[in-house]
Amino acid sequence: MTGKTITLNTPEERLVYFIDMLKDSGIIRFKEEFFEATGIKRQYYTKVKNGDVRFTTNHIYQICKHYNLNANWVFGTEENIFLK
């Protein structure tokens, strides 16, 4: 079995990956739980995934606050996803 390397270059790529990780790990059952917890609308998330817009600083703040996410990981300056 070969490991697939995932390249996450932008905060948007990292956060989309993070949301998928929350769902895959069972932390959230549905992405709607994430949207409700952070105040991000599904339509906005779709635009982010399509590269049409970026997450705002308020979005990033709400995600980090609610999920104990390391903002430095979001911006690619640290490897730890969660705060200790």
Secondary structure as the mmCIF struct_conf table of DSSP 4:
data_model
#
loop_
_struct_conf.conf_type_id
_struct_conf.id
_struct_conf.beg_label_comp_id
_struct_conf.beg_label_asym_id
_struct_conf.beg_label_seq_id
_struct_conf.end_label_comp_id
_struct_conf.end_label_asym_id
_struct_conf.end_label_seq_id
HELX_LH_PP_P HELX_LH_PP_P1 THR A 2 THR A 7
BEND BEND1 THR A 10 THR A 10
HELX_RH_AL_P HELX_RH_AL_P1 PRO A 11 ASP A 24
TURN_TY1_P TURN_TY1_P1 SER A 25 GLY A 26
BEND BEND2 ILE A 27 ILE A 27
BEND BEND3 ARG A 29 PHE A 30
HELX_RH_AL_P HELX_RH_AL_P2 LYS A 31 THR A 38
TURN_TY1_P TURN_TY1_P2 GLY A 39 GLY A 39
HELX_RH_AL_P HELX_RH_AL_P3 ARG A 42 LYS A 49
TURN_TY1_P TURN_TY1_P3 ASN A 50 GLY A 51
BEND BEND4 ASP A 52 VAL A 53
HELX_RH_AL_P HELX_RH_AL_P4 THR A 57 TYR A 67
TURN_TY1_P TURN_TY1_P4 ASN A 68 ASN A 68
STRN STRN1 LEU A 69 LEU A 69
HELX_RH_AL_P HELX_RH_AL_P5 ALA A 71 VAL A 74
TURN_TY1_P TURN_TY1_P5 PHE A 75 GLY A 76
BEND BEND5 THR A 77 THR A 77
BEND BEND6 GLU A 79 GLU A 79
BEND BEND7 ILE A 81 ILE A 81
STRN STRN2 PHE A 82 PHE A 82
#
